[in-house]
Amino acid sequence: AGPAKAPAGAVTVDPAVVGDLAAKTKSSPPHTTFWLRPGKHRLEADRYAQVIPKEGDRYLGAPGAVLDGGKKNQYAFGGRARDVAIRYLTVQRFVAPPDEGVVNHDSADGWVIEHATIQLNSGAGLMAGAHQKVRSSCLRENGQYGMNAYKANGRIRGLVVEGNEIVGNNTGDWERRREGCGCTGGIKFWAVNGADIRGNWVHDNRGTGLWADTNNNDFRIDNNVLEDNDGAALIYETSYNAVIRKNTIRRNNWVEGRREAKKGDSFPYATVYLSESGGEPRIPARTDKIEVDGNVLENNWSGITLWENADRFCNSPANTSSGDCTLLVKKTNRCAKPAIVTAPLYADCRWKTQRVDIHDNRFVLDKAV
């Protein structure tokens, strides 16, 4: 529960006044603390109405404080101000467009989201910026992602996701609406350099639980419980250098795995899927390999699969990564004939599954299952 009384020096926000939060944020200096009284807070009816914090602003919800978009407003918190904190607040029923987010819509850096509930929104409940920390929060039943860790300009560095419940996301079932889009997940990570994903409960998402897709590097994914997701518990795709350790992974992938099997597809739809991902010593990280150890996998559809598609290289028609190139080649146009057929580009233009060490995991399968 948040503070029952306004902290000293805080600006009190009244739920009875529509738009009070946005207006007081606009009129207050940076580094202001706002205390939201109990009750349902609303923005103006305009779909683009939103709160635009200033640097260092703090938003604290009293017990029962809810910021409700009323299925009219697209975004709750936006702008590019750094070091904003949101604590003890429920944010719900905003209607962000696909691939966009409700909280930290513009992927500003240094935000802290703690003890918050972000639920029942369209798009992504939460976006991410560099050095963002998401702790002890619930990302629940959002239309596409619980969190979309994507930054349009620049990479996300130093992301921490700790002690959260990430449940029931992708209510819009976007993989069926856009077949093969790869545009869902409890959390989706894009080009994140350095992430600690620990102690989370990721369950009952429609699709993949955690999905790191395209040029992620230096991940530590440990001590999470990943269970009852319709798809894979974890996908690490076209990415580098990770430790996946001491996770409990149960009853995942039964919906998607069974569905593909009924289609006659013999591909081993994995619960932990390492796709064109491996260790690369030339890319700085806390490890120079992918290490999968100390995990318990129980009653999942399939287990751990390593896959490499030789056609996943820069400028290839089979490269589904939105025109991106590997982290070893800065300029995509270098990966073209005639240079690409010779070293080093022949190797460096392609994502590889290499330097993977899998050990000391426990696999349990109930024969009745």
N, C-alpha and C positions, 0 to 999 in steps of 0.2 A: 504494500500500500504506500502511496505517496504521502507527502506531508499534509496533515489535516488543517494546518494553519499556514498562512503565507509566511515564508521566511523573511527575516529582516531585510528591508530594502527592495523586496520584490514588488512588481506591478501586478495587481490583481485583475484577472480577466473574468468577466461576468457572462455566463451562458445565456442570460435573458436578453443580451444585446447582440443582435446578429452582426457578425463581422467585427466584433470587439477585439479578437485576438490579432487579426491582420492590421486593424487600425492602430492599436497600441504598439505593435511591433514597428510600424512605419514611423510613428511619432517619437519613439524612444531611441536613446543613443546605443551604440554597440555595447556589448558585454552587460546587457540588462537581463535580469532573471524575471520570468513571467510565471505566475502561479495561477493555474486554471481551477476555478471553483468546481465543486461537484456538479454534474449535470451534462447535458448535451450541448456542445458548442457548435455553432454553424457559421459558415462563411456567407458572403453575399451570393445571390442566386446565379450570377454570371459563371459560366463553366470554367473560365480562366481565373476566377478569384482564388487566391492562395496566400499563404503566409510567406513573406520574403524576409528571412532573418538577416540581421547584421552580424558581423564577426563577433564570436564569443557569446552570442545570446544563449540563454538557458530556458527551457520550457519544462515546468514541473506540473504534473497533474495531481490534484487532490484525489482521494479515494472516490471513484465513480466519475471522474472527468473523462469525457469522450469528445473527440473532434470528429464530427459526422459530415460526410460530403453529400448526404441526401440523394445519392445517385445522380447528382447534377454537376458538382465540381469535379474537375479532372485531377487536380493536384492539391495536396495538403501543404507541404513545405517545399519550396524551390529556391532558386537563386544560387549564387556562387560564393556566399560568405563562408569563411573557414571556421572550424572549431565550434560548431553549434552542438548543443546537447539537448536531447529529448528524453525525459524520464517519466515513468509512472503514468503514461498517457495511452489511451486507446484511440487509434486512428482507423476509421472504418467507412465503407460505402462510398469511396471515391471511384471515379470511372476513367482512369488513365487509359490512353490508347495502347494498342499492342506494342510491346517492347519498351514502353515507357513506365516510369514509376511514380508512386504517390508521395513517398517521403524521400527527401533529398533528390528531387526530380532531376537536378542538373549535375549530380555526381560531384558535389563540392567536397573538399578535403577536410579531414580531421574531425568529422562528425562522430558523436557518441550517442548510441541509442541503447538505453538500459531500462529494464523492467517495463517495457512497452508491449502493447498488443496491437499488431497491425493486421487487420482482418477484413474479409468480405469486400475487397477492392477488385477492380478490373486491372489488367496489366500486371505490373510488379508491385508488391506492397512497398518495396524499398529498393532504391538504387544504392550504389556505393562509390565512394571516392577514396583517394589515397589516405592511408593511416586511419581508416574508419574502424570503429569498434562497435560491435553489436553483441550485447551481453544480456543474458537472463531475460530474454524477450520471447514473445510468441508471434510467429509469422504464420497466419492461419487462413486457409480457404480463400486465397487470392486467385484471381482469374487465370494468371499465366505463371508467374514466379512468386515465391515468397520474397526472394531478393534476386535482383539482376545486377551482378557485380560487373558493370560495364561502364566505361568512360569514353565518350566520343573523342576527346582530345587528350592524348597521353595515356600512359599505363597506370593502373592502380597498384600502389606499393603498400606493403605493411598492413594488410587487412587482418583483423581479428574477429572471429565468429565463435563465441564461447558460451556454453550453457544455455542455449536457446531450445525452444520447441518449434519445429518446422513441420507443419502438418496440413494435409488436405489441400495443397496448392495445385494449380492447373485445373481449376473447376471448369474452365472453358474448353478443356480437352483439345488444345491447340495442335497437337501432332496429327490428329485426325482432320482438323479443319485445314491445315497446311501440311499435307503428307510429306514426311521427311524434312521438316523445317529445322529440327533440332532446336526448337525455340521454347522449351519448357524446363521445369525442374523445381524441386523444392528451393534450391539455389543454383543459379547458373553463373559461372565464372568465365570472364573473357579477358585475356591478356593481363592477368594479375601476377605481379612479381613479388612473391613473398606473402604467404597466408598461413595463419594458424587457425585450424578448424578443429576445435576440441570440445568434448563434453556436451555435444548437442544430441537431442533426440529428434531424429528425422524419420517421420513415419507417415504412412497412409497418404502419400502424395500420388496423384494420378500421373504416372510417368516416373522419371528418374528422381532419386533423392537428391544427390549431389552430382553436378555435372560441370567439370572443368573442360572448356572447349576452346582451343586455339591459343597457343603461345603463352600458356600459364607456366610458371616456373617457381620452384622453391616452396612447395606446399608441405605442410605437416598436418596430416589428418589423423587424429588420434583420440582414443577413448570416447568415441561417439557410439550411439546406438542407432543403427539404420535398419528399420524393420517395416514390413508390410507395405512397401512401396509397389505400385503396379509394375514399374519397370526396374531397371538396374538400381542397386543401392548407390553405386558410385561409377561414373564414367570419367576417365582421365584421357583426353583426346588431343592429339597433335600438340602435346605439351611436354614439359621437361622436369626432371629432378624433383622427386617427391618422396616422402616417407608416409606410409599408410600403416598405422600400427595400433594394436590393442583395441580394435573396434569390434563391437558385437553386431553381427549382420545376420538378420533372421527373416525368413519368409518373404523375401523380395522376389519380384520379377515373375510372379505366377500369372499375372494377367497378360503382359506383353509376350512372355516366353511361350505360353500356351497358344496365344493367338497366332503367332508366327509359325508355330509347329503345325497348327491346323491348316495353314496355307501351304504346307509342304516345304517350308524353308528349313534346310538342314543346318543353317549357321548356328553355332552354339551361343544363343543369346545369354550373355553372362550377367552375373550379379555384380561382379567387379570386372570392369572392362577397360583394359589398357590398349588404346587404339592409336597407332602411330605415335607413341609416347615412350620416352626413355631417358636414361642418364646422358648428360652432355657436359664433360668437364670444362669446356670452353665458355660455358654460361655460368656466371657466378651464382652460387647457391650454398645452402648449408649442407648439401650432399651432392655427389656427382653421379647419382644413380637413382633408380626408382626401387625402393625397398618396401616389400609387403611382408610384414611379420607380426606374429603374436595376435592375429585376429581369430575370432571364432565365427565360422559360417555355418549356419544351422537351417536346414529345411528350405533352402532357396532353390529356384529354378536355375540350374547350372551353377557354376562356381566362378573361377577366375579365368578370363580369356585374354591372351595377348594376341594382337592382330597388327599386321602391317600391310597396307595397300601401296604397292609401288607407284600407283598413279596419284598419290597425294603429294604433289610437289607444286612449287610456285608456278603459276601460269598454266597449270594443267586444267583441262576441262573437268576433270574429276575432283579438283580441289574445291570443296564446298565451303571453305573458310573465308568467304566474302572477299576474295582477292588478296588475302594476306599472304605474306611470305614467312619463312622460318626466321627464328631469332639469329641465325648465323648469316643471313643475307639481308642487308638493310634496304637495298633497292630491288624491288620485285622485277624490274625490267632487265636485270642482269641475268635472270634465269630464262634464257631464250637461246635458240640456235644462233651461232654455232658454239657459244661459250659453254652452254649447259652440258654438252656431251664430254667435257674434259674436267679434270680435277682443278680446283676443289668443288666447283659448282655442281658437278654430277652428283656428289653426295650432299653438299650443304644446302641445296635447294629442296631437299626432300625431308619430310618428317620421318623419323625412324623409331622402331621399337627395339631398343638395345640397352645393355647395361641394366637389366632388371634382375633383382635378387628377391626370390620368394622363399621364405623359410619359416618354420616353427608356427604355422597356422594350424588350426584344428577344424576339420570338416565333419559335420554331423548330419546324417540324413536318416530320418525315421522311415523305415521301409513302408509303413502304412501310408505315409504321405506320398 
